[in-house]
Every structure is written in structure tokens, then in C-alpha cells.
Amino acid sequence: MTDHLIFLNHTQLTRHTQNMRREYPAGALRKMGISQQERAKKGQACCVQPLVVTVGPGVEYDPAVHHSFTIVAGHLRHAGNAWLGDDAPPLPCIVRFYMNEAEMLADMGTENGVREDVGVISWGLYLKQQLAAGVKMHELLKRTGLTLGRAELLIEIAGLPGLAQGVFERGELPLGAVRSLRLVENHEQLIELAVKLGERRATLQQVDMAVKALSRTHEPRKYERRKPVAEVPALGGVPADMKATLGDVRKGAAKACEACEVGQDLPFDEPAWRIAVDAVSATCAACDLKAFEQVCKACPLAEAMRNVVKAVKA
């Protein structure tokens, strides 16, 4: 069938419901609109590349008939034109015949696939829609140029809660992080964790650690009754099968300081114990996950550090 070049007002065009582009940045619309306006003032067609439209699958265009036009390619050009409102120049459009819906959707996928500004969420929703419509994955990969691994990640991201999707849309987390985040069943916890990790630009390893730590905090704790610990003056001489308390550690540090031959006056008591406490504080201060209280609660080392600090304050 022959293509027809015609000029249409943006109000005569309708966006296809399955187009992957759902919204456009305000700056992109303004830039597109101004460009079209400047070209029109010079007597040129407002768009260098005409939009591709159709009157419907299996329907031939007839200039003598009033048709409704659906956009196949050129949604951003249309949105930028609409941004101009009543002052918008007519859009150059190629009316193309499509035998069926599948042919039309294939062209839409190809058009969007060559653009670099298509968002992660838009891609994921588009892939989910196409699979739900019965399109085979291998056909989608051929149409869009995506790899199977990337396509699967995009689909998984599209299945996350909206605020969690935004973290990937903004590029704050690597796409592979969705594999760990989707293991968090509670949506509120998932969103909170995803946003915090995104703010810190966490790596895949850090995301995986945070998700595992979060799962441990919600597991039932198993408490063991502690056996009485004998009071000993220091760690030295404690039987191997006897558990030492923090009090024992502190006493041992004090005994080491008493035997020290350096003989210098220090501005604080118990220097060995003070060095240990400072090391604890420095470790926590440098921790990449210190903002996640639940993560620290699940860490046995962090628990030991807190007990040391409590012992010092006591």
C-alpha cells in the first residue's frame, strides 16, 4: 500500500495505548515545541522527520473520508507540538497501512528501541504488555534489540511498587539489584530499603547484604539461657571452656595497663580499653550501612560493639 504525506493538527492525533512512552520530561517537551515553532517561522515543516500514523489495522486511508489517526512513531514530536497549544503548527504525518495490530506494534517497538531516552519503567511495561498480548519473547528481543537478560530485569522492575521503580528509573541502583529487592515481600519495607539504598548509590553486593540482613531481623530469635560466668580478675588463666564477659575483657585490659612500663601520664584512665572503644567507634563511623538500623541490629559484631560502649559508660 502507498504511504500518504499529510499535515495534521495535534488534536487530530491519538496516542496508542500500548506505546511504551508514558510521560516526557517538561524540559524535553519545551525544547521540542520551541524547535518546531522556530522551523515553522522559517516556512519549513515543523519536524524534520514526519510522524508515522495509521487509520487502523486493516483499514486503508481515503482522503475523502473523515478518519481518526493513531500515532505509531513520533509521540514526543506530537507531545512537544501539543505543548504549544493553539499556536502549534501542523505536523507532517505519513499515513501508513498496516495489515494487522502485530505489524503496527512491531513498528512501534522498533521506533522506541532505537531511542536512548526511553525509561526503564516504560521498557518494562511495554515488554509486559506485549507478552500478555501473546507476543513471544524471542520476537520481542528481535524487535527491540534487547538481550534476554536485560529484558527479564526490565520486566521485574516493572513489577515493583511505583516508588521502588523510580530508584531504577533515575539510575540510582544497577538493574541487577532488582533480583535481591524483589525477595522483600513487604511492599513498605521494600520501598523504604530501595529508596535508602538508591540515595547511597549502593552496589549489587551492598543491596544483597542489606536484603539478607533485613530478612534476618524478622526471623524469630532463639534465646539461650546463659550459664553463670565465674568472676575472674583477667582473661589470663580463664579456662578454655569458660565464656568470658566484657567485664573480664575490661579487667584484662586494666591489668595490661598496670603492667605497662611506658610510664607516661595519659589524659584518660584505662588506655588499652580506651583504644578498643575508639576502634569500635571508628568501625561504626566508616560503615557503609550505618544508616540502616535494622541491618546493624542483625549484625553480631555490631551487637558486641554496642555492649562494649555500654560497659564503658557503666
C-alpha positions in Angstrom: 0.0 0.0 0.0 1.2 3.6 -0.7 2.1 5.9 2.1 0.4 9.3 2.2 2.0 12.5 3.5 -0.5 14.9 5.1 -0.4 17.6 7.7 -2.5 17.3 10.8 -3.2 19.3 14.0 -2.1 17.6 17.2 -5.7 17.4 18.3 -6.4 15.1 15.4 -3.9 12.5 16.6 -4.3 9.9 19.3 -1.5 8.2 21.2 -1.6 4.4 21.1 -2.5 2.8 24.4 0.4 0.4 24.2 3.1 2.9 23.4 5.9 2.4 26.0 6.5 6.1 26.4 4.1 7.1 29.2 5.3 10.6 30.0 8.0 13.1 29.0 10.2 15.5 30.9 8.9 19.0 30.9 12.3 20.2 29.5 12.1 17.8 26.6 8.6 19.0 25.7 9.6 22.6 25.8 12.7 22.1 23.7 10.7 20.1 21.1 8.0 22.7 21.0 10.3 25.7 20.6 12.2 23.9 17.8 9.1 23.2 15.9 7.9 26.8 16.3 11.2 28.2 15.0 11.2 25.9 12.0 7.6 26.9 11.2 8.5 30.6 11.3 11.1 30.0 8.6 8.5 28.4 6.4 9.7 24.9 7.0 7.8 21.8 8.1 7.9 21.9 11.9 9.5 18.4 12.1 12.5 17.2 10.1 11.1 13.6 10.3 7.4 13.2 9.8 5.3 11.2 12.2 4.0 7.8 11.2 0.3 7.4 11.8 -2.4 4.9 10.8 -6.2 4.9 10.5 -6.3 1.4 12.0 -5.1 -2.1 11.3 -6.6 -3.4 8.0 -8.1 0.0 7.1 -7.0 1.9 4.0 -6.7 5.6 4.1 -9.1 7.6 1.9 -8.6 11.4 1.7 -12.4 11.8 1.1 -13.3 10.1 4.3 -13.0 11.5 7.9 -10.6 9.3 9.7 -9.2 9.0 13.3 -5.4 8.8 13.3 -3.3 6.8 15.8 0.4 7.6 16.2 2.8 4.8 15.5 6.0 6.7 15.6 6.6 10.3 16.8 4.9 10.5 20.2 7.5 13.0 21.6 7.1 15.2 18.5 3.4 15.1 19.0 3.6 15.9 22.7 6.0 18.8 22.0 3.6 20.2 19.4 0.7 19.9 21.9 2.8 21.9 24.4 2.5 24.9 22.1 -1.3 24.8 22.4 -3.3 26.8 19.9 -0.2 28.3 18.4 1.1 24.8 17.3 2.0 24.4 13.6 0.5 21.4 11.7 2.5 18.2 12.0 3.8 16.4 8.9 2.5 12.8 9.0 2.9 9.7 6.9 -0.3 7.7 6.9 0.8 4.1 6.6 -1.3 1.0 6.1 -0.9 -1.9 8.5 -2.4 -5.3 7.8 -2.9 -6.1 11.5 -2.1 -4.9 15.0 1.0 -7.0 15.2 2.6 -5.2 12.3 1.8 -1.8 13.9 3.2 -2.8 17.3 6.3 -4.1 15.7 7.0 -0.7 14.1 6.3 1.0 17.5 8.8 -1.3 19.2 11.4 -0.6 16.6 10.9 3.2 16.8 11.3 3.2 20.6 14.1 0.7 20.6 16.5 3.0 18.7 15.9 5.8 21.2 18.3 6.2 24.1 15.9 8.2 26.2 13.3 5.5 26.8 13.0 5.0 30.5 13.4 1.7 32.4 9.8 1.7 33.6 8.5 2.4 30.1 10.5 -0.5 28.7 9.4 -2.9 31.4 5.7 -2.0 31.0 5.9 -2.3 27.2 7.5 -5.8 27.4 4.9 -7.0 30.0 2.1 -5.7 27.7 3.5 -7.4 24.7 4.0 -10.7 26.5 0.4 -10.5 27.9 -0.8 -9.9 24.3 0.7 -13.2 23.2 3.9 -11.9 21.6 6.8 -14.4 22.1 9.9 -13.3 24.0 12.2 -14.2 21.0 10.1 -12.0 18.8 10.3 -9.1 21.3 14.1 -9.4 21.5 14.4 -9.3 17.8 12.1 -6.3 17.5 13.7 -4.3 20.2 17.3 -5.4 20.1 17.4 -6.1 23.8 19.2 -9.1 25.3 17.2 -11.7 27.2 18.9 -10.9 30.5 18.2 -7.2 30.2 14.6 -7.8 29.1 14.0 -10.0 32.2 15.4 -7.4 34.5 13.2 -4.7 33.0 10.1 -6.8 33.4 11.0 -7.5 37.0 11.5 -3.8 37.7 8.0 -3.0 36.2 6.6 -5.4 38.8 7.9 -3.4 41.7 5.9 -0.8 43.7 6.0 2.6 42.0 8.4 4.4 44.4 10.8 1.5 44.1 10.6 1.6 40.3 11.7 5.3 40.5 15.0 4.3 42.0 15.9 2.4 38.8 14.3 5.0 36.5 16.7 7.6 38.0 19.7 5.3 37.6 20.4 5.2 41.4 20.7 1.4 41.5 22.1 -1.1 39.0 19.3 -3.0 37.2 20.6 -6.3 38.7 19.6 -5.1 42.2 16.0 -5.9 41.4 16.9 -9.6 41.8 17.6 -9.0 45.5 14.9 -6.4 46.2 12.1 -8.5 44.9 12.8 -11.0 47.7 11.4 -8.5 50.2 7.7 -9.4 50.4 6.5 -6.4 52.4 6.0 -3.5 50.0 6.5 -0.8 52.6 9.8 -2.3 53.7 10.8 -2.9 50.0 10.2 0.8 49.1 12.0 2.1 52.2 15.0 -0.1 51.6 15.2 0.7 47.9 15.0 4.4 48.4 17.7 4.4 51.1 20.0 2.2 49.0 19.4 4.4 46.0 20.3 7.5 47.9 23.6 5.9 48.8 24.1 4.6 45.3 24.6 1.1 46.7 26.4 -1.6 44.7 24.9 -5.0 43.9 26.8 -6.6 46.8 25.6 -3.9 49.3 21.9 -4.4 48.1 22.2 -8.1 48.6 23.7 -7.7 52.1 21.0 -5.2 53.1 18.2 -7.5 51.9 19.6 -10.5 53.7 20.1 -8.5 56.9 16.5 -7.2 56.7 15.2 -10.8 56.4 17.3 -11.8 59.4 15.7 -9.1 61.6 12.3 -10.5 61.0 13.2 -14.1 61.9 12.2 -15.4 65.3 15.1 -15.1 67.7 16.3 -18.1 69.5 17.4 -17.3 73.0 19.7 -19.5 75.0 19.9 -19.3 78.8 23.4 -18.2 79.7 25.4 -20.2 82.2 26.8 -18.3 85.2 30.3 -17.0 84.5 32.8 -17.0 87.2 34.3 -13.7 88.3 38.0 -13.7 87.3 40.4 -10.8 87.6 41.5 -11.0 84.0 41.4 -13.1 80.8 44.6 -14.7 81.7 44.0 -18.0 83.5 40.4 -18.3 82.3 39.7 -22.0 81.5 39.3 -22.6 77.7 35.7 -23.9 78.1 34.6 -20.9 80.1 32.9 -17.9 78.4 34.5 -14.5 79.1 32.3 -11.5 79.7 33.0 -7.9 78.7 33.8 -7.2 82.3 36.6 -9.8 82.0 37.9 -8.1 78.9 38.0 -4.7 80.6 39.7 -6.2 83.7 42.2 -7.8 81.4 42.9 -4.5 79.7 43.3 -2.7 83.0 45.8 -5.4 84.2 47.8 -5.0 81.0 48.0 -1.2 81.6 49.1 -1.7 85.2 52.0 -3.8 84.0 52.9 -1.3 81.2 56.5 0.1 81.5 56.0 3.1 79.3 55.3 5.2 82.3 53.8 8.2 80.6 50.9 10.2 82.0 47.8 9.9 79.8 44.8 12.2 79.8 42.4 9.3 80.4 42.2 6.2 82.5 42.4 2.6 81.2 44.2 3.4 77.9 44.1 -0.1 76.5 40.3 -0.2 77.0 40.0 3.3 75.5 41.9 2.2 72.4 39.5 -0.7 71.9 36.5 1.6 72.4 37.9 4.1 69.9 38.4 1.3 67.4 34.8 0.3 67.8 33.6 3.8 67.2 35.8 4.2 64.1 34.5 1.0 62.6 30.9 2.0 63.0 31.6 5.5 61.6 33.1 4.1 58.5 30.4 1.5 57.9 28.5 1.9 54.6 25.4 0.5 56.1 25.3 2.6 59.3 22.1 4.4 58.2 20.2 1.1 58.2 19.3 0.5 61.9 17.7 -2.9 61.1 20.9 -4.1 59.3 23.1 -3.2 62.3 20.6 -5.0 64.7 21.2 -8.2 62.7 25.0 -7.9 62.9 26.6 -9.9 65.8 29.7 -7.7 65.6 27.7 -4.5 65.9 25.9 -6.0 68.9 29.3 -6.7 70.5 30.4 -3.2 69.8 27.3 -1.7 71.5 27.9 -3.9 74.5 31.5 -2.5 74.8 30.2 1.0 74.7 27.6 0.2 77.3 30.3 -1.3 79.5 32.4 1.9 79.2 29.5 4.1 80.1 28.7 1.9 83.1 
